[in-house]
Amino acid sequence: MKRLLCIVGSMDVGGAETFLMKIYRKINKENYQMDFCVAKQDKNFYEDEIMSLGGKIYRIIPKYKNTLKNFHDIKKVVKENNYKYVLRISQHSLSALELLAAKLGGAKVLCFRSSNTSGGGGKISSLIHYLFRPILNKIAKIKIAPSTEAATYMFGKNIVKKGKYTLIKNGLDIEKFKYSKQKREEIRKKLNLTDKFVVGHVGRFSGQKNHKFLLEVFKEVLNKKNNSILLLIGKGELKDEIKEYARRLGIIDKIIFYGISDATNDLYCAMDYFVFPSLYEGMPNAILEAQTSGLQCLVSDNVTKECDVTELVTFKSLDESANEWSKVIVNDKEVDRMQYAVSMKDNGYDINDVIKKFEKTIFIEENNY
């Protein structure tokens, strides 16, 4: 059996973590196993599920606390457990250090997956990213990205132009996220949304997701449709700040802060429109899931255009006012939500097809490297 060590910040709910879990749940476990090296010291959201599937979790000190100890911990985990396959997922090329540690620990197949189109830091962070990119490109023999833009940001235009990376889509369980009228009625009844126009969003409460602007857009929607409700799925460090902003805008009683959920597929069915005003994204799972459920999506034009798989996505500039955004939402057109699951499958987003490509890309013969 070939074992892959995945190095991530944590295994909580997030884009990169969700991608890994979707792969892990359905990968051929007779031939392959996935283990996880995390910098989070307390329990991770997916921890119990990982253990139940036969995976291992190794805890290491975060890089920001002690870079040398972090480097040593990764090298030790790889060496003591004889890992030959290592995958690092990150939005910053400085994470090449983790792959270097794995290489010194004896790993032969070194893989890197770009998870975003920005590191989200300031000028110094960007400078470090561009300085370390050549180092990353040399260390990572297998380069993966969910979109062309994410690949360009992480590996550079030259790598993309020469096709020296592999595009592996953010696949999903098509049947699970397929629209269901029955689920819609059940969830809407449970949440007292039967006669409401539900604007939805799935995303961590962080600066990247731009929740304050989302609230401003929703306030304008509410002015035009007074039966509107905003359904927010997720958690994060800015949640309390966003709640306070909602109070200041006078719309707190029109918002459901649902928290995290392992049944977002059902929640998409309950929504009427999906809004995603992120400052940057690699290839957001939420947009793909929403389209599979037949939801019309209003998305920031900072997000990769490749996320529009079904023509349900409308892109809009963040330079435009919240009022202009709201006009798109309230003028939504009626669509047959059942048909879009087929479109997602036809466009290569079925998780089963993605897993086959993942296995073929990652689990090559180590002697080749």
C-alpha positions as CSV (number, residue, x, y, z in Angstrom):
1,M,0.0,0.0,0.0
2,K,1.2,3.5,-0.9
3,R,0.7,6.1,1.9
4,L,0.5,9.8,1.1
5,L,1.4,12.3,3.8
6,C,-0.7,15.5,3.4
7,I,0.8,18.6,5.1
8,V,-1.9,21.2,5.9
9,G,-2.4,23.9,8.5
10,S,-5.4,22.0,10.0
11,M,-8.1,19.6,9.0
12,D,-11.0,21.9,9.8
13,V,-13.7,22.9,7.3
14,G,-12.1,24.9,4.5
15,G,-11.5,24.7,0.8
16,A,-8.2,22.8,0.8
17,E,-9.4,20.5,3.7
18,T,-12.7,19.8,2.0
19,F,-10.8,18.9,-1.3
20,L,-8.7,16.4,0.6
21,M,-11.6,14.8,2.4
22,K,-13.6,14.4,-0.8
23,I,-10.6,12.6,-2.2
24,Y,-9.9,10.6,0.9
25,R,-13.5,9.3,1.4
26,K,-13.5,7.6,-2.0
27,I,-9.9,6.8,-2.8
28,N,-9.1,3.1,-3.3
29,K,-8.0,2.2,0.2
30,E,-6.8,-1.2,-0.8
31,N,-4.0,0.5,-2.7
32,Y,-3.7,3.9,-1.1
33,Q,-3.9,5.6,2.3
34,M,-3.8,9.2,3.2
35,D,-2.4,10.6,6.5
36,F,-2.3,14.2,7.7
37,C,0.4,16.4,9.3
38,V,-1.3,19.4,10.9
39,A,-0.1,22.5,12.9
40,K,-3.3,22.7,14.9
41,Q,-2.8,21.4,18.4
42,D,-6.4,20.8,19.5
43,K,-9.0,18.6,17.8
44,N,-9.6,19.1,14.1
45,F,-13.2,19.0,12.6
46,Y,-12.4,16.1,10.4
47,E,-10.3,14.2,12.9
48,D,-12.7,11.5,13.9
49,E,-13.6,10.8,10.3
50,I,-10.0,10.5,9.3
51,M,-9.3,8.0,12.1
52,S,-12.4,6.0,11.3
53,L,-11.1,5.7,7.7
54,G,-7.7,4.4,8.9
55,G,-5.7,7.6,8.6
56,K,-3.2,9.0,10.9
57,I,-2.8,12.6,12.2
58,Y,0.6,14.0,13.3
59,R,0.7,17.3,15.2
60,I,3.6,19.6,14.6
61,I,4.5,23.1,15.9
62,P,3.2,25.9,13.7
63,K,5.7,27.5,11.4
64,Y,5.0,31.0,12.7
65,K,5.8,29.9,16.3
66,N,9.1,28.2,15.5
67,T,10.2,27.7,11.9
68,L,13.2,25.5,12.7
69,K,11.1,23.2,15.0
70,N,8.4,23.0,12.4
71,F,11.0,22.0,9.8
72,H,12.5,19.4,12.1
73,D,9.1,18.0,13.1
74,I,8.1,17.4,9.4
75,K,11.5,15.8,8.6
76,K,11.1,13.5,11.6
77,V,7.6,12.5,10.8
78,V,8.6,11.6,7.2
79,K,11.8,9.8,8.2
80,E,10.4,7.8,11.1
81,N,7.3,6.7,9.2
82,N,9.1,6.1,5.9
83,Y,6.8,8.3,3.8
84,K,7.8,8.4,0.1
85,Y,4.8,10.4,-1.1
86,V,4.2,13.9,0.4
87,L,1.7,16.6,-0.7
88,R,1.7,20.1,0.6
89,I,-1.3,22.3,0.0
90,S,-0.8,26.1,0.5
91,Q,-1.5,29.5,-0.9
92,H,2.1,30.7,-0.4
93,S,5.4,29.5,-1.9
94,L,7.1,29.8,1.4
95,S,5.6,26.4,2.1
96,A,8.3,25.0,-0.1
97,L,10.2,24.8,3.2
98,E,7.9,22.0,4.3
99,L,8.5,20.0,1.1
100,L,12.3,20.5,1.6
101,A,12.0,19.1,5.1
102,A,10.1,16.1,3.7
103,K,12.8,15.6,1.1
104,L,15.5,15.6,3.7
105,G,13.4,13.1,5.6
106,G,13.5,10.7,2.7
107,A,10.4,11.5,0.6
108,K,10.8,10.8,-3.1
109,V,7.6,12.1,-4.7
110,L,7.1,15.7,-3.7
111,C,3.8,17.3,-4.7
112,F,2.5,20.8,-4.2
113,R,-1.1,22.0,-4.7
114,S,-1.9,25.7,-5.1
115,S,-5.0,26.5,-3.2
116,N,-5.6,30.2,-4.1
117,T,-4.8,33.1,-6.3
118,S,-3.4,35.2,-3.5
119,G,-1.7,34.7,-0.2
120,G,-3.8,37.4,1.4
121,G,-0.8,39.2,2.9
122,G,0.7,42.6,2.4
123,K,3.6,43.7,0.2
124,I,6.3,41.9,2.3
125,S,4.3,38.7,2.1
126,S,4.0,39.1,-1.7
127,L,7.7,39.8,-2.1
128,I,8.6,36.6,-0.1
129,H,6.1,34.6,-2.2
130,Y,7.8,35.7,-5.5
131,L,11.3,35.1,-4.0
132,F,10.5,31.6,-3.0
133,R,8.6,30.6,-6.1
134,P,11.7,29.4,-8.1
135,I,12.7,27.4,-5.0
136,L,9.2,25.8,-4.9
137,N,9.3,25.0,-8.6
138,K,12.6,23.2,-8.2
139,I,11.6,21.2,-5.1
140,A,8.0,20.3,-6.2
141,K,8.3,17.8,-9.0
142,I,4.5,17.4,-9.2
143,K,2.6,20.7,-9.4
144,I,-1.2,20.7,-9.0
145,A,-3.8,23.5,-9.1
146,P,-7.6,23.7,-9.3
147,S,-7.6,26.4,-11.9
148,T,-5.3,28.1,-14.4
149,E,-5.2,31.3,-12.3
150,A,-4.3,29.4,-9.1
151,A,-1.5,27.7,-11.1
152,T,-0.2,31.0,-12.5
153,Y,-0.1,32.6,-9.1
154,M,1.8,29.8,-7.5
155,F,4.1,28.5,-10.2
156,G,4.3,31.4,-12.6
157,K,3.2,32.0,-16.2
158,N,6.1,30.1,-17.7
159,I,5.2,26.9,-15.9
160,V,1.6,27.2,-17.0
161,K,2.5,28.1,-20.6
162,K,4.7,25.0,-20.9
163,G,2.0,22.8,-19.3
164,K,4.3,21.7,-16.5
165,Y,1.5,21.4,-14.0
166,T,-1.6,19.3,-13.6
167,L,-5.1,20.7,-13.4
168,I,-7.1,18.7,-10.9
169,K,-10.6,20.0,-10.5
170,N,-12.4,20.4,-7.2
171,G,-14.6,17.4,-7.8
172,L,-17.7,16.7,-5.8
173,D,-20.3,14.0,-5.2
174,I,-22.8,15.1,-7.9
175,E,-25.7,13.0,-6.6
176,K,-25.3,14.4,-3.1
177,F,-25.4,18.0,-4.2
178,K,-28.2,17.5,-6.8
179,Y,-31.2,19.7,-6.1
180,S,-34.0,18.1,-4.2
181,K,-37.4,19.7,-3.8
182,Q,-38.1,17.5,-0.8
183,K,-35.0,18.6,1.0
184,R,-35.8,22.2,0.2
185,E,-39.2,22.0,1.8
186,E,-37.8,20.1,4.9
187,I,-35.0,22.6,5.6
188,R,-37.2,25.7,4.9
189,K,-39.8,24.4,7.3
190,K,-37.2,23.6,9.9
191,L,-35.7,27.1,9.7
192,N,-39.0,28.9,9.3
193,L,-38.2,30.0,5.8
194,T,-41.3,28.7,4.0
195,D,-42.3,32.1,2.6
196,K,-38.9,33.7,2.5
197,F,-36.5,34.7,-0.2
198,V,-33.3,33.1,1.0
199,V,-29.9,34.6,0.0
200,G,-27.1,32.2,0.9
201,H,-23.4,32.2,1.4
202,V,-21.0,29.4,2.5
203,G,-17.5,30.6,3.6
204,R,-15.2,31.1,6.6
205,F,-15.6,34.4,8.4
206,S,-12.3,35.8,7.3
207,G,-11.2,39.0,5.5
208,Q,-10.9,37.1,2.2
209,K,-14.6,36.3,2.1
210,N,-15.6,40.0,2.3
211,H,-18.6,39.5,4.6
212,K,-19.1,43.2,5.4
213,F,-19.8,43.9,1.8
214,L,-22.1,40.9,1.6
215,L,-24.1,42.4,4.5
216,E,-24.3,45.7,2.7
217,V,-25.6,44.0,-0.4
218,F,-28.1,42.0,1.6
219,K,-29.4,45.2,3.2
220,E,-30.1,46.6,-0.3
221,V,-31.9,43.3,-1.2
222,L,-34.0,43.6,1.9
223,N,-35.0,47.1,0.9
224,K,-36.3,45.7,-2.3
225,K,-37.7,42.4,-1.0
226,N,-38.8,42.7,2.6
227,N,-39.3,38.9,3.0
228,S,-35.6,38.3,2.5
229,I,-33.4,36.3,4.8
230,L,-29.6,35.9,4.7
231,L,-28.3,32.4,5.5
232,L,-24.6,32.3,6.4
233,I,-22.9,28.9,6.7
234,G,-19.4,28.8,8.3
235,K,-17.3,29.9,11.3
236,G,-14.2,31.9,11.7
237,E,-12.2,34.6,13.5
238,L,-14.3,37.5,12.3
239,K,-17.7,36.1,13.1
240,D,-18.3,38.3,16.2
241,E,-17.2,41.4,14.2
242,I,-19.6,40.5,11.4
243,K,-22.4,40.1,13.8
244,E,-21.7,43.5,15.3
245,Y,-21.7,45.0,11.8
246,A,-25.1,43.4,11.1
247,R,-26.4,45.0,14.3
248,R,-25.1,48.4,13.2
249,L,-26.8,48.0,9.8
250,G,-30.1,47.0,11.6
251,I,-30.4,43.7,9.8
252,I,-29.3,41.2,12.5
253,D,-32.8,39.8,12.9
254,K,-32.9,39.0,9.2
255,I,-29.7,36.8,9.3
256,I,-29.3,33.2,10.3
257,F,-25.7,32.5,11.5
258,Y,-26.0,28.7,10.9
259,G,-22.4,27.8,11.8
260,I,-20.6,24.9,10.1
261,S,-22.5,22.0,8.7
262,D,-21.7,18.6,7.2
263,A,-25.0,18.8,5.3
264,T,-24.5,21.9,3.2
265,N,-25.9,20.0,0.3
266,D,-29.4,20.2,1.9
267,L,-28.9,23.9,2.8
268,Y,-28.2,24.8,-0.8
269,C,-31.6,23.4,-1.7
270,A,-33.2,25.8,0.7
271,M,-31.6,28.8,-0.8
272,D,-32.9,31.0,-3.6
273,Y,-29.8,32.9,-4.6
274,F,-26.1,32.5,-3.8
275,V,-23.7,35.4,-3.3
276,F,-19.9,35.2,-3.1
277,P,-18.1,38.6,-3.0
278,S,-14.6,37.2,-2.2
279,L,-11.5,39.4,-2.6
280,Y,-9.7,36.4,-4.2
281,E,-10.1,32.7,-4.7
282,G,-8.4,29.7,-6.4
283,M,-11.4,27.6,-7.3
284,P,-14.1,27.9,-4.6
285,N,-15.9,24.6,-3.7
286,A,-19.0,26.5,-2.7
287,I,-19.6,28.0,-6.1
288,L,-19.3,24.5,-7.7
289,E,-21.6,23.0,-5.1
290,A,-24.2,25.8,-5.5
291,Q,-24.3,25.3,-9.3
292,T,-24.8,21.6,-8.9
293,S,-27.8,22.5,-6.8
294,G,-29.0,24.8,-9.6
295,L,-28.5,28.0,-7.7
296,Q,-27.9,31.3,-9.5
297,C,-24.7,32.8,-8.2
298,L,-23.5,36.4,-8.0
299,V,-19.7,36.3,-7.7
300,S,-16.9,38.9,-7.4
301,D,-15.0,39.2,-10.6
302,N,-11.8,38.7,-8.6
303,V,-12.8,35.0,-8.5
304,T,-11.5,32.8,-11.4
305,K,-13.8,32.8,-14.3
306,E,-13.3,29.1,-14.6
307,C,-15.7,28.6,-11.7
308,D,-18.6,29.4,-14.1
309,V,-19.3,25.9,-15.3
310,T,-23.1,26.1,-16.0
311,E,-23.7,29.7,-17.0
312,L,-25.5,30.2,-13.6
313,V,-22.7,32.5,-12.5
314,T,-22.8,36.3,-12.9
315,F,-19.6,38.1,-12.2
316,K,-19.6,41.7,-10.8
317,S,-16.9,44.1,-9.8
318,L,-16.4,45.0,-6.1
319,D,-16.0,48.6,-7.4
320,E,-19.7,48.6,-8.1
321,S,-22.1,49.6,-5.2
322,A,-24.0,47.2,-3.0
323,N,-27.2,48.6,-4.6
324,E,-26.0,47.5,-8.0
325,W,-25.2,44.0,-6.7
326,S,-28.7,43.8,-5.1
327,K,-30.4,44.6,-8.4
328,V,-29.0,41.4,-10.0
329,I,-30.2,39.3,-7.1
330,V,-33.8,40.6,-6.9
331,N,-34.1,40.3,-10.7
332,D,-33.3,36.6,-10.6
333,K,-34.7,34.5,-13.4
334,E,-36.5,31.2,-12.9
335,V,-34.4,28.2,-13.7
336,D,-35.0,24.4,-13.7
337,R,-32.7,23.5,-10.8
338,M,-32.7,19.8,-11.5
339,Q,-30.8,20.0,-14.8
340,Y,-27.5,21.4,-13.6
341,A,-26.1,18.3,-11.9
342,V,-25.8,16.7,-15.3
343,S,-23.9,19.8,-16.6
344,M,-21.4,19.5,-13.7
345,K,-20.7,15.9,-14.4
346,D,-20.3,16.4,-18.1
347,N,-17.8,19.1,-17.4
348,G,-15.5,16.8,-15.4
349,Y,-16.5,17.7,-11.8
350,D,-17.6,14.2,-10.7
351,I,-15.5,13.2,-7.7
352,N,-15.0,9.7,-9.1
353,D,-13.3,11.0,-12.2
354,V,-11.2,13.5,-10.2
355,I,-10.0,10.7,-7.9
356,K,-8.8,8.7,-10.9
357,K,-6.7,11.6,-12.1
358,F,-5.4,12.3,-8.6
359,E,-4.3,8.7,-8.1
360,K,-2.6,8.7,-11.6
361,T,-0.8,12.1,-10.9
362,I,0.3,11.5,-7.3
363,F,1.0,7.8,-6.9
364,I,3.6,7.4,-9.6
365,E,6.5,5.0,-9.3
366,E,8.9,6.7,-6.8
367,N,11.9,5.3,-8.7
368,N,11.0,7.9,-11.4
369,Y,12.1,10.6,-9.0
